């Protein structure tokens, strides 16, 4: 009996997995290419100068804000200290007047006079201490004002330089734009070829590694350079499933 051969459509798992890994590898290469392009753009002297000036301006702004905050606090202390001084001076005038009266009063005893003089001496000590504290505060405030003026002056000069170099950087960025756009378009294209589940795994690894996908070379993971068991290498070579490095967790491919 002759039985005709029937054509059977077989769905091979190998090409499907291989295509997913190839697509993911190409996506990673596109991302790395964009990163290299951005580094190239940012390595120009003008860009580095702009970054330096930007950081300097931020430092000056932070310094000005801190000094202003300290000056507000010092102003509060100055007001409090001045109020105390005014109160002490009034007490001093009052007690000095009372002492003058006591010294001319025959009924005042020596003990009373001694006690009054001690009280006045104590007041004078407190007044002198407050005078010194006030003088130090005023000196500090004057120095702080000079520091703010200096910071504003430096920031003003730096801002002019920053605006000039920023214009140069903008021109350089415009020159890079076609290449950047092309690199970003390629990333978007390759992203569409990677299944969401595999991309989620890739993005999770991306938090720890710049290259979540690693090639196997000489039985080693090219990400962490650890030797891989032969069974793992065979599974990667077979391309029938997604295999991760047992050491670093990267997705392995050939």
Backbone as a ProteinNet text record, in pm:
[ID]
protein_1_A
[PRIMARY]
XXXXXXXXXXXXXXXXXXXXXXXXXXXXXXXXXXXXXXXXXXXXXXXXXXXXXXXXXXXXXXXXXXXXXXXXXXXXXXXXXXXXXXXXXXXXXXXXXXXXXXXXXXXXXXXXXXXXXXXXXXXXXXXXXXXXXXXXXXXXXXXXXXXXXXXXXXXXXXXXXXXXXXXXXXXXXXXXXXXXXXXXXXXXXXXXXXXXXXXXXXXXXXXXXXXXXXXXXXXXXXXXXXXXXXXXXXXXXXXXXXXXXXXXXXXXXX
[TERTIARY]
85.5	0	88.3	59.2	139.8	72.7	147.2	93.3	164	92.5	158	216.3	328.6	393.8	319.2	295.8	225.4	326.1	308.2	397.2	350.5	438.8	404.1	479.9	408.1	471.6	520.2	648.5	707.5	751.7	713.1	755.1	876.3	988.4	1112.1	1126.2	1157.3	1174.6	1306.9	1406.1	1540.4	1544.4	1491.4	1497.4	1426	1314.7	1239.7	1323.9	1387.3	1472.2	1592.7	1650.6	1768.6	1736	1619.9	1581.9	1560.4	1501.7	1480.7	1613.9	1707.1	1837.7	1914.6	1906.1	1974.2	1916.7	1784.2	1718.9	1758.5	1765.7	1803.8	1948.7	2035.3	2176.7	2191	2117.3	2123.2	2068	1965.1	1910.5	2016.2	2085.2	2189.5	2301.2	2340.5	2446.2	2403.1	2275.7	2225.6	2229.5	2193.8	2200.5	2344.4	2436	2576.7	2632.8	2587.7	2633.8	2586.8	2462.2	2411	2488.7	2519.8	2597.2	2735.4	2798.5	2930.8	2922.3	2816.4	2797.4	2780.2	2703.5	2683.9	2814.1	2892.1	3022.1	3114.1	3109.4	3191	3151.2	3020.5	2971.9	3013.1	3005.9	3035.8	3185.6	3266.2	3411.6	3476.9	3399.2	3457.3	3501.3	3605.1	3653.3	3543.8	3460.6	3355.1	3252.7	3217	3119.3	3176	3302.4	3365.5	3375.4	3403.8	3409.1	3272.1	3168.4	3032.4	2995.5	3030.5	3001.5	3073	3199.8	3277.6	3215.3	3175.5	3112.9	2977.1	2903.5	2773	2788.9	2886.2	2911.1	2957	3039.9	3088.1	2972	2882.7	2766.7	2676.5	2661.4	2579.4	2643	2774.8	2845.9	2828.8	2839.8	2823.7	2681.2	2584.3	2445.3	2421	2475.3	2459.5	2528	2646.1	2719.3	2640.3	2582.4	2504	2382	2315	2195.3	2231.1	2343.9	2384.6	2420.9	2496.7	2535.6	2412.2	2318.5	2194.5	2118.3	2111.7	2042.6	2114.1	2247.6	2325.4	2308.5	2300.7	2283.6	2146.6	2044.8	1911.6	1911.7	1979.5	1988.5	2069.4	2177.7	2262.2	2187.5	2106.1	2024.7	1930.2	1873.1	1784.8	1859.5	1979.3	2061.6	2103.8	2132.5	2172.8	2060	1938	1822.4	1801	1813.7	1797	1903.7	2027.3	2139.4	2122.1	2075.6	2054.1	1946.6	1840.8	1733.3	1784.9	1866.5	1924.4	2013.2	2091.3	2182	2103.4	1997.5	1914.3	1857.9	1812.2	1755.6	1862.2	1981.6	2090.4	2134.2	2139.8	2179.2	2077.5	1950.8	1847.4	1863.5	1890.1	1912.2	2035.8	2138.4	2262	2235.4	2166.4	2137	2055.2	1960.2	1875.2	1955.6	2032.9	2109.5	2220.4	2277.7	2380.8	2319.9	2201.5	2131.7	2102.7	2058.8	2029.1	2156.6	2267.9	2394.5	2436.5	2421.9	2456.7	2375.2	2247.4	2160.6	2205.9	2239	2282	2411.9	2503.3	2631.6	2613.2	2509.3	2481.6	2381.9	2341.8	2245.4	2320.7	2319.2	2394.5	2338.4	2213	2152	2190.2	2250.2	2292	2410.1	2400.6	2508.5	2616.8	2732.6	2844.6	2809.9	2735.6	2696.6	2605.9	2513.7	2421.7	2497.3	2593	2672.8	2756	2814.4	2896.2	2810.9	2691.1	2601.6	2559.4	2531.7	2490.2	2603.6	2727.2	2841.8	2868	2852.1	2871.3	2769.4	2645.6	2540.9	2574	2624.5	2660.3	2779.1	2876.9	2992.6	2950.5	2856.9	2807.4	2736.5	2658.4	2590.3	2690.5	2798	2900.2	2967.4	2990.6	3050.4	2958.5	2828.3	2731.7	2722.3	2725.4	2717.9	2840.2	2957.2	3080.5	3081.4	3029.8	3023.6	2930.1	2816.5	2721.8	2779.1	2851.1	2917.3	3014.6	3090.7	3186.6	3115.4	3006.3	2929.2	2868.9	2816.1	2758.6	2864.8	2981.3	3090.1	3131.5	3136.4	3172.9	3066.3	2939	2830.2	2835.7	2859.9	2865.2	2982.6	3096.9	3213.2	3180	3115	3078	2982	2883	2785.8	2852.7	2948.3	3021.4	3101	3164.9	3241.5	3149.9	3033.2	2937.4	2886.8	2862	2816	2921.3	3047.5	3156.7	3166.4	3143.8	3150.5	3039.5	2919.2	2808.5	2838	2889.9	2924.3	3028	3126.2	3229.7	3171.2	3080.4	3018.3	2933.8	2858.8	2777.4	2866.5	2978.1	3069.6	3129.3	3174	3231.1	3126	3004.4	2897.1	2860.3	2862.1	2829.8	2927.9	3057.6	3159.8	3147.2	3122.3	3110.2	2986.5	2878.9	2755.3	2777.1	2853.6	2884	2962.1	3061.6	3139.8	3051.1	2961.7	2873.3	2780.7	2722.3	2632	2705	2829.5	2907.3	2939.2	2984	3022.3	2898.3	2786.8	2663.9	2620.7	2638.8	2605.1	2689.4	2816.6	2905.1	2858.1	2822.2	2774.8	2645.4	2556.9	2431.4	2459.2	2557.2	2594.1	2652.4	2735	2792.2	2683.2	2586.5	2475.9	2393.5	2373.7	2301.7	2375.2	2508	2588.7	2576.6	2560.9	2548.4	2405.9	2309.6	2169.1	2131.3	2175	2139.2	2185.2	2305.6	2357.5	2282.7	2250.6	2174.7	2035.4	1971.6	1836.8	1838.8	1941.1	1951.9	1973.8	2057.6	2085.3	1959.8	1885.1	1762.6	1655.3	1650	1554.4	1586.6	1716.5	1757.3	1719.7	1738	1699.7	1550.2	1470.2	1325.2	1288	1357.4	1330	1362.9	1480.4	1522.1	1435.3	1388.2	1300.6	1173.7	1123.5	1000.9	1019	1143.2	1169.8	1191	1195.8	1221.4	1090.9	1056.7	934.7	937.9	821.5	813.8	871.5	845.8	894.2	1046.9	1107.3	1253.3	1309.9	1240.5	1285.2	1277.5	1174.7	1162.4	1281.2	1322.3	1439.8	1564.8	1576.8	1691	1698	1585.2	1581.7	1611.5	1568.6	1598.6	1749	1814.1	1959.3	2032.7	1969.9	2031.3	2056.7	1982.2	2002	2139.4	2194.5	2324.2	2436.1	2398.9	2500.2	2473	2579.8	2565.8	2531	2586.1	2562.9	2496.7	2364.9	2295.3	2307.4	2336	2353.8	2502.5	2551.4	2695.1	2717.3	2820	2859.3	2938	2928.8	3011.8	3133.3	3250.9	3375.4	3475.2	3531.1	3627.1	3567.6	3440.3	3368.6	3359.9	3369.7	3360.2	3245.5	3188	3090.9	3170	3143.8	3219.5	3181.1	3079	3040.5	3119.5	3129.7	3202	3330.7	3355.1	3477	3493.6	3383.5	3388.6	3371.5	3441.7	3428.3	3288.3	3232.9	3098	3103.9	3017.2	3011.8	2980.7	3033.9	3014.4	2867.5	2789.4	2646.2	2578.9	2621.6	2565.2	2604.6	2730.9	2779.7	2700.9	2672.5	2596	2454.4	2394.7	2258.6	2256.6	2360.2	2368.1	2388.2	2476.4	2504.3	2381.3	2301.6	2181.6	2074.5	2072.6	1977.1	1832.7	1805	1667.3	1595.4	1671.3	1610	1696.6	1640.3	1715.1	1802	1932.5	2026.5	2093.5	2101.7	2165.4	2295.2	2389.1	2516.4	2489.9	2543.8	2520.7	2591.2	2688.6	2764.3	2706.3	2687.4	2642.2	2497.2	2435.3	2294.2	2266.8	2373.8	2353.9	2291.6	2220.5	2164	2276.5	2294.7	2407.3	2365.1	2456	2433.3	2567.3	2559.2	2681.3	2708.7
-119.5	0	123.4	210.1	334	445.2	497.9	606.3	734.2	832.2	957.1	1034.7	1093.8	1174.1	1305.3	1336.8	1461.7	1566.6	1682.6	1793.1	1851.2	1853.4	1903.5	2032.2	2135.6	2263	2256.5	2250.7	2244	2382.4	2421.3	2550.7	2527	2574.6	2553.3	2659	2614.6	2706.6	2780.4	2714.8	2771.5	2907.8	2919.9	3050.8	3158.8	3122.4	3222.4	3279.4	3192.4	3238.4	3313.9	3259.7	3322.8	3463.9	3480.7	3611.1	3709.6	3662	3748.1	3796.7	3704.3	3740.3	3831.4	3801	3886	4027.6	4035.3	4166.5	4242.5	4170.7	4235.1	4280.7	4196.6	4234	4358.2	4363.3	4479.3	4604.5	4585.8	4699.2	4753.1	4662	4704.5	4776.4	4724.9	4789.4	4928.3	4944.7	5076.4	5173.7	5125.3	5209.1	5249.9	5154	5183.8	5281.8	5270.6	5362.1	5504.1	5517.7	5650.2	5707.2	5622.4	5668	5715.3	5642.3	5683.5	5816.8	5833.6	5958.4	6076.4	6056.6	6163	6194.4	6090.2	6114.3	6193.1	6159.8	6233	6380	6405.4	6542.9	6617.6	6549.7	6614.2	6625.2	6563.5	6568.6	6690.9	6772.2	6890.1	6990.9	7069.5	7170.8	7268.7	7308.8	7405.7	7345.5	7218.5	7153.3	7137.5	7099.1	7082.9	7216.6	7322.5	7456	7497.6	7466	7500.4	7427	7300.7	7222	7280.9	7317.8	7377.6	7509.1	7592.7	7720.8	7700.2	7601.8	7571.7	7531.8	7445.9	7402.7	7519.7	7606.6	7723.6	7815.7	7840.5	7926.1	7864.5	7733.3	7665.8	7679.5	7669.2	7685.8	7827.7	7927.1	8065.9	8091.3	8035.3	8052.3	7988.8	7868.7	7800.3	7878.9	7934.8	8014.4	8138.9	8205.8	8326.8	8294	8185.5	8146	8112.9	8043.8	8007.8	8133	8223.4	8346.2	8428.4	8436.6	8511.2	8450.2	8317.7	8249.6	8276.3	8269.9	8296.8	8442.5	8533.4	8675.1	8701.3	8631.6	8647.5	8599.8	8488	8436	8531.3	8585.1	8677.2	8807.6	8851.5	8972.3	8953.1	8832.5	8802.5	8807.1	8748.3	8751	8893.5	8971.9	9110.5	9190.9	9168	9238.9	9199.7	9070.1	9021.7	9080.2	9079.8	9132.5	9283	9355.1	9499.4	9528.3	9448.4	9465.7	9441.9	9337.5	9309.2	9423.6	9477.1	9586.2	9710	9740.1	9855.2	9839	9718.5	9692.9	9706.3	9655.4	9664.7	9809.7	9886.8	10027.3	10106.3	10075.1	10141.1	10104	9973.3	9931.2	9999.1	10009.6	10073.6	10219.8	10292	10433.3	10444.6	10354.1	10358.4	10328.5	10220.9	10182.7	10283.2	10345	10448.2	10570.7	10606.1	10719.1	10687.8	10563.4	10522.9	10523.7	10481.3	10482.1	10624.6	10714.8	10855.1	10909.5	10873.9	10919.5	10858	10728.4	10658.2	10716	10752.8	10807.8	10943.6	11014.4	11144.7	11133.8	11010.5	10987.3	10930.9	11007.8	10966.6	10839.3	10808.4	10689.6	10561.3	10572	10453.2	10388.2	10258.7	10185.5	10146.2	10109.6	10066.8	9939.8	9850.4	9724.1	9750.2	9846.1	9879.3	9938.7	10026.2	10086.7	9981.9	9890.7	9783.5	9695.6	9660.9	9576.6	9647.2	9775.7	9852.8	9861.7	9883.7	9891.9	9758	9647.3	9514.3	9489.5	9532.1	9515.1	9594.4	9716.1	9799.8	9739.7	9686.5	9624.4	9503.2	9427.1	9311.2	9354.8	9462.7	9516.5	9561.8	9627.3	9674.4	9557.5	9449.1	9330	9274.9	9268.6	9218.8	9313.2	9443.3	9542.8	9532.8	9519.8	9508.5	9381.5	9272.7	9145.9	9159.4	9225.7	9245.5	9338.5	9442	9531.3	9453.2	9362.8	9282.1	9188.9	9127.7	9036.6	9111	9229.9	9311.1	9351.8	9388.5	9429.2	9312.4	9191.9	9073.5	9044.1	9059.5	9036.9	9135.4	9259.8	9362.4	9336.9	9297.1	9263.9	9148.2	9045.7	8928.7	8968.5	9050.3	9093.3	9172.7	9257.6	9333.7	9240.7	9141.5	9045.4	8961.9	8926.9	8848.8	8929.7	9056.2	9143.2	9152.1	9161.7	9166.4	9034.2	8923.5	8791.9	8776.9	8825.8	8819.2	8905.3	9024.1	9112.3	9047	8983.1	8914.9	8798.8	8723.1	8609.1	8655.2	8762.7	8816.8	8864.9	8926.7	8976.6	8860.5	8757.2	8639.9	8570.9	8558.7	8492.7	8572.2	8704.4	8788.1	8768.3	8764.9	8743.4	8602.8	8504.9	8366.7	8349.6	8422.5	8410.6	8459.2	8565.2	8614.8	8508.8	8450.2	8345	8224.3	8192.3	8076.7	8097.4	8215.5	8243.3	8231.8	8278.5	8272.5	8128.3	8050	7911.9	7825.8	7861.3	7785.8	7799.5	7918.1	7939	7848.3	7833.1	7744.2	7599.4	7561.1	7424	7395.8	7494.6	7476.7	7453.1	7525.6	7506.5	7367	7321.8	7186.8	7081	7105.2	7010.2	7001.3	7115.5	7116.4	7034	7041.7	6964.2	6813.7	6778.4	6638	6585.3	6676.4	6637.2	6529.3	6539.2	6432.2	6294.1	6287.5	6158.6	6112.5	6206.4	6170.8	6121.7	6192.1	6152.7	6014	5989.4	5859.3	5748.1	5776	5676.3	5648.5	5752.3	5734.7	5662.8	5690.4	5622.3	5473.1	5441.6	5301.1	5229.9	5296.7	5238	5207.9	5304.6	5285.4	5168.5	5158.3	5047.1	4912.9	4904.4	4778.7	4744.9	4849.2	4824.9	4752.4	4786.4	4722.8	4576.4	4532.2	4392.5	4303.8	4365.5	4289.4	4271.1	4147.2	4123.6	4198.1	4240.4	4319.3	4244.5	4115	4037.5	4036.5	4018	4016.3	4155.6	4258.1	4395	4430.4	4380.3	4405.8	4347.7	4227.3	4164.1	4246.6	4293.7	4375.8	4504.8	4572.2	4699	4680	4566.9	4538.5	4521.4	4451.8	4433.9	4565.1	4650.6	4778.1	4867	4847.4	4926.6	4900	4783	4745.6	4736.7	4713.9	4693	4781	4834.4	4910.1	4814.7	4692.7	4591.8	4468.1	4467.2	4352.4	4224.4	4237	4119.8	4100	3979.2	3952.1	3833.9	3845.6	3735.7	3630.8	3506.8	3400.3	3384	3401.3	3388.8	3309	3206.3	3118.6	3063.9	3026.4	2970.2	3066.9	3195.3	3298.2	3393.2	3447.5	3555.7	3683.5	3751.3	3872.3	3990.4	3970.6	4077.1	4075.6	3956.7	3946.3	3865	3803.7	3727.4	3603.2	3554.9	3429.1	3311	3200.2	3079	3021.6	2973.1	2916.9	2764.7	2695.8	2548.8	2508.8	2395.6	2350.5	2332.4	2290.3	2270.8	2403.5	2512.1	2644.3	2691	2668.5	2708	2635.7	2507.5	2430.7	2484.8	2523	2578.2	2709.7	2791.9	2919.2	2892.8	2798	2766.2	2707.6	2630.6	2570	2671.2	2783.1	2892.2	2843.1	2756.4	2708.4	2773.9	2852.8	2920.8	3039.5	3124.6	3238.9	3191	3211.8	3165.3	3285.5	3280.5	3389.7	3341.5	3434.1	3400.7	3368.5	3257	3215.2	3305.8	3383.5	3471.9	3612.4	3676.4	3816.2	3835.1	3732	3740.8	3799.3	3833.6	3890.1	3785.4	3832.8	3745.5	3707.4	3577.4	3529.2	3501.2	3526.6	3497.3	3465.4	3406.6	3372.5	3480.4
0	0	0	-92.3	-101.8	-22.8	68.1	152	112.4	62.5	19	136.3	111.8	216.7	235.5	360.3	390.3	436.7	384.3	422.7	554	650.6	784.4	809.4	853.4	888.3	1032.8	1051.5	1185.9	1229	1350.5	1405.8	1494.3	1453.3	1527.8	1636.6	1756.5	1869.4	1856.9	1795.6	1790.1	1720.5	1598.4	1534.4	1614.3	1680	1756.7	1868.8	1947.1	2056.6	2003.1	1897	1839.5	1791.7	1726.2	1678.2	1792	1901.7	2017.4	2073.9	2089.1	2144.4	2049.5	1919.6	1821.6	1825.2	1834.8	1839.2	1965.1	2077.7	2203.5	2198.8	2139.8	2126.4	2038.5	1928.9	1840	1908.8	1991.7	2067.6	2163.6	2232.4	2325.4	2251.1	2135.2	2057.3	2011.9	1979.2	1939.1	2056.1	2175.3	2295.6	2325.6	2315.1	2342.3	2239.7	2115.1	2010.8	2040.4	2087.9	2123.5	2241.5	2339	2455.7	2413.4	2319.8	2270.9	2197.5	2122.2	2048	2143	2249.3	2348.1	2420.7	2450.8	2515.6	2423	2295.4	2198.7	2196.1	2197	2194.6	2321.3	2434.7	2562.5	2591.3	2505.8	2529.2	2466.4	2396.1	2331.4	2437	2409.1	2505.8	2546.5	2450.8	2483.5	2577.8	2556.4	2644.4	2785.2	2793.4	2925	2996.7	2920.9	2981	3030.5	2952	2993.3	3122.2	3129.2	3249.8	3370.8	3352	3461.2	3507	3411	3446.4	3511.9	3463.6	3523.5	3669.6	3696.1	3834	3921	3862.8	3937.5	3973	3876.9	3902.9	4009.9	4005.8	4107.4	4245.6	4251.4	4378.9	4433.2	4345.1	4389.1	4439	4367.6	4409.3	4545.7	4565.2	4693.7	4804.9	4773.5	4872.6	4911.6	4811.9	4839	4924	4890.2	4966.3	5111.1	5130.5	5267.3	5347.6	5285.2	5356.4	5391.2	5298.4	5325.9	5442.8	5445.2	5555.1	5687.9	5684.8	5805.9	5850.6	5753.4	5787.3	5849.7	5798.4	5858.6	6003.7	6027.2	6163.2	6251.7	6194.4	6271.2	6299.4	6203.7	6225.9	6343.8	6352.9	6465.6	6597	6598.6	6720.3	6754.4	6650.8	6672	6736.2	6688.1	6744.7	6890.4	6918.4	7055.7	7147	7096.7	7175.1	7201	7100.7	7116.4	7220.1	7218.5	7317.2	7459.2	7473.9	7606.4	7651.7	7557.5	7591.5	7635.2	7563	7599.5	7740.3	7770.7	7903.6	8011.6	7983.3	8081.6	8103.3	7996.3	8008.8	8091.6	8073.9	8155.5	8303.2	8326.1	8465.3	8523.3	8441.5	8488.2	8526.2	8439.8	8469.9	8599	8613.8	8732.8	8858.5	8853.3	8972.1	9001.2	8897.3	8919	8987.4	8946.3	9011	9157.1	9182.3	9320.1	9403.9	9343.7	9417.6	9451.2	9356.6	9383.4	9500.9	9504.2	9614.1	9745.5	9740.5	9862.5	9916.8	9826.1	9871.2	9940.4	9906.7	9968.7	10085	10109.7	10219.5	10339.3	10447.7	10567.4	10629.7	10599.7	10659.6	10586.4	10467.3	10392.3	10461.7	10478.9	10546.3	10446.1	10501.1	10416.6	10340.3	10407	10342.9	10223	10239.3	10130.5	10012.2	10043.8	9937.6	9863.6	9942.1	9881.5	9789.1	9836.1	9757.2	9628.9	9638.1	9521.2	9419.7	9470.1	9380	9310.2	9385.6	9325.4	9214.2	9239.7	9138.3	9012.4	9031.8	8917.1	8841.6	8915.9	8852.2	8767.3	8822	8748.9	8620.9	8632.8	8515	8409.5	8455	8362	8288.2	8362	8299.7	8189.6	8221.2	8123.7	8003.1	8031.4	7923.5	7833	7893.4	7815	7729.3	7790	7715.2	7595.6	7617.1	7506.6	7400.3	7444	7348.9	7260.2	7322.5	7248.5	7150.9	7199.9	7115.3	6996.5	7023	6916.1	6813.8	6862.4	6772.8	6682.3	6741	6662.7	6557.7	6596.9	6501.7	6386.2	6417.4	6314.1	6219.6	6277.7	6194.8	6101.8	6158.9	6077.6	5966.2	5997.6	5897.7	5785.3	5822.6	5720.7	5628.5	5689.4	5610.2	5521.1	5576.7	5498.6	5379.9	5401.9	5292.6	5183	5225	5127.2	5051	5123.6	5059.1	4956	4987.9	4893	4770.5	4793.8	4681.6	4590.8	4652.4	4575.8	4495.7	4560.7	4492.9	4375.3	4394	4285.2	4169.8	4205.1	4102.2	4021.8	4092.2	4024.9	3939.1	3995.7	3922.5	3796.6	3807.7	3692.4	3578.5	3612.3	3509.1	3449	3536.8	3490.1	3402	3435.4	3357.2	3213.8	3197.5	3062.3	2984	3049	2982.8	2951.9	3046.4	3029.5	2909.5	2897.3	2785.7	2652.2	2650.1	2526.2	2487.4	2584.9	2553.7	2530.4	2591	2567.2	2421.6	2364.8	2223.4	2134	2171.1	2094.3	2107.2	2229.3	2253.6	2178.6	2173.2	2099.1	1950.6	1898.6	1758.5	1735.8	1830.2	1820.2	1829.9	1917.9	1933.1	1805.2	1740.3	1613	1508.5	1512.7	1418.2	1445.8	1571.6	1610.4	1591.2	1579.1	1582.5	1480.5	1354.3	1259.7	1305.6	1358.8	1406.7	1531.3	1619.5	1739.4	1702.2	1610.5	1567.9	1504.3	1422.2	1355.9	1458.7	1559.8	1664.1	1746	1779.5	1856.4	1774.5	1644.2	1557.1	1548.6	1542.7	1537.5	1666.7	1780.3	1909.1	1910.7	1864.2	1860.8	1770.3	1657.3	1564.2	1628.3	1689.6	1752.6	1874.1	1942.2	2058.1	2015	1898.1	1850.3	1815.9	1801.4	1766.2	1888.6	2007.5	2130.5	2207.7	2244.1	2321.8	2455.4	2502.9	2627.2	2747.3	2754.7	2869.5	2873.7	2756.7	2749.4	2775.8	2727.5	2751.8	2899.6	2968.2	3112.7	3187.2	3147.4	3207.7	3179.1	3056.1	3015.4	3097.4	3111.9	3185.3	3333.4	3388	3528.4	3547.8	3454.4	3461.9	3432.8	3351.3	3312.7	3433.9	3541.9	3663.2	3725.1	3695.6	3752.8	3649.6	3523.4	3420.4	3299.1	3240.9	3116.6	3002.5	3010.3	2906	2966.3	2975.5	3034.7	2952.1	2821.3	2735.4	2711.2	2734	2720.3	2627	2545	2456.7	2535.9	2489.9	2546.5	2456.1	2513.7	2437	2518.6	2458	2527.8	2657.2	2648.2	2763.9	2881.4	2852.2	2955.1	2924.4	3032.8	3017.2	2991	2879.8	2846.6	2935.2	3019.6	3111.6	3240	3302.4	3429.5	3417.3	3299.2	3269.8	3356.9	3408.4	3483.9	3388.9	3418.6	3338.6	3356.7	3247.9	3251	3242.5	3314.5	3303.4	3159.3	3117.9	2980	2947.5	3046.9	3023.4	2989.4	3056.8	3030.4	2891	2854.1	2721.5	2612.6	2633.9	2536.1	2521.7	2634.4	2629.6	2552.6	2575	2502.1	2353.7	2321.9	2182	2114.1	2189	2133.3	2100.4	2170.7	2147.2	2149.8	2244.8	2258.8	2375.9	2454.4	2569.2	2608.5	2691.2	2742.4	2858.4	2847.2	2949.9	3014.6	3147.6	3221.5	3283.6	3297.1	3362.4	3508.7	3553.7	3692	3792.2	3744.8	3834.3	3840.8	3724.8	3723.7	3685.6	3628.1	3593.9	3456.3	3379.4	3247.3	3153.4	3053.3	2950.7	2855.5	2833.1	2752.8	2610.2	2517.4	2376.9	2311.5	2194.1	2120.1	2015.5
[MASK]
++++++++++++++++++++++++++++++++++++++++++++++++++++++++++++++++++++++++++++++++++++++++++++++++++++++++++++++++++++++++++++++++++++++++++++++++++++++++++++++++++++++++++++++++++++++++++++++++++++++++++++++++++++++++++++++++++++++++++++++++++++++++++++++

